Amino acid sequence: MKTKTTHGGAARNAGRKSADGAQVKRHLVTLDAQTVERLKAADLGDGELSIGIRRAAASLPRK
């Protein structure tokens, strides 16, 4: 039986896609544990840190 893999494959640009389908670019950030838990919370990030960050940013007023 073939096991389920989490990577997108060996082809170029075949990595895992974002959970919400957004076009993404990788960044390295440092966050404290409380911030991570808040951003991953069910009402904000549905358990996904990246989604929580995008939703929090989208809720900020535009200048």
RODO-2510 file (C-alpha; in nm, 4 decimals, decimal comma):
residues 63
     n   res          X          Y          Z
     1     m     0,0000     0,0000     0,0000
     2     k     0,1378     0,3391    -0,0974
     3     t     0,1627     0,5896     0,1879
     4     k     0,0252     0,9388     0,1546
     5     t     0,2966     1,1999     0,1021
     6     t     0,2882     1,5615     0,2111
     7     h     0,5137     1,7048    -0,0572
     8     g     0,3981     1,8064    -0,4026
     9     g     0,6347     1,5909    -0,6046
    10     a     0,9756     1,5973    -0,7647
    11     a     0,8945     1,8405    -1,0457
    12     r     1,0026     2,2050    -1,0296
    13     n     0,7565     2,4202    -0,8298
    14     a     0,5663     2,1087    -0,7231
    15     g     0,5806     2,1833    -0,3489
    16     r     0,2809     2,1820    -0,1208
    17     k     0,0249     2,4463    -0,2045
    18     s    -0,1067     2,6834     0,0620
    19     a    -0,4041     2,5560     0,2593
    20     d    -0,6300     2,8341     0,1294
    21     g    -0,4941     2,8431    -0,2260
    22     a    -0,3246     3,1829    -0,1888
    23     q    -0,0205     3,2688    -0,3989
    24     v     0,2537     3,2791    -0,1372
    25     k     0,6179     3,3702    -0,0892
    26     r     0,8221     3,2214     0,1943
    27     h     0,9374     3,4491     0,4803
    28     l     1,1072     3,3841     0,8121
    29     v     0,9477     3,5539     1,1141
    30     t     0,9959     3,5191     1,4867
    31     l     0,6802     3,5154     1,7001
    32     d     0,6196     3,4519     2,0685
    33     a     0,4077     3,1517     2,1722
    34     q     0,1010     3,3607     2,2634
    35     t     0,0949     3,5278     1,9215
    36     v     0,1278     3,1940     1,7434
    37     e    -0,1594     3,0428     1,9425
    38     r    -0,3810     3,3458     1,8752
    39     l    -0,3097     3,3413     1,5022
    40     k    -0,3733     2,9641     1,4838
    41     a    -0,6998     2,9917     1,6805
    42     a    -1,0128     2,8472     1,5232
    43     d    -1,1784     3,1877     1,4810
    44     l    -0,8786     3,3361     1,3003
    45     g    -0,6502     3,0785     1,1404
    46     d    -0,8468     2,7514     1,1582
    47     g    -0,5362     2,5900     1,3112
    48     e    -0,3053     2,7224     1,0367
    49     l    -0,0552     2,9931     1,1295
    50     s    -0,0140     3,1270     0,7750
    51     i    -0,3878     3,1625     0,7239
    52     g    -0,4186     3,3399     1,0591
    53     i    -0,1480     3,5871     0,9602
    54     r    -0,3145     3,6577     0,6231
    55     r    -0,6590     3,7030     0,7823
    56     a    -0,5215     3,9293     1,0566
    57     a    -0,3435     4,1426     0,7967
    58     a    -0,6593     4,1609     0,5843
    59     s    -0,8581     4,2893     0,8833
    60     l    -0,6294     4,5924     0,9244
    61     p    -0,7506     4,9220     0,7751
    62     r    -0,5864     5,0207     0,4479
    63     k    -0,4068     5,3556     0,4334
***
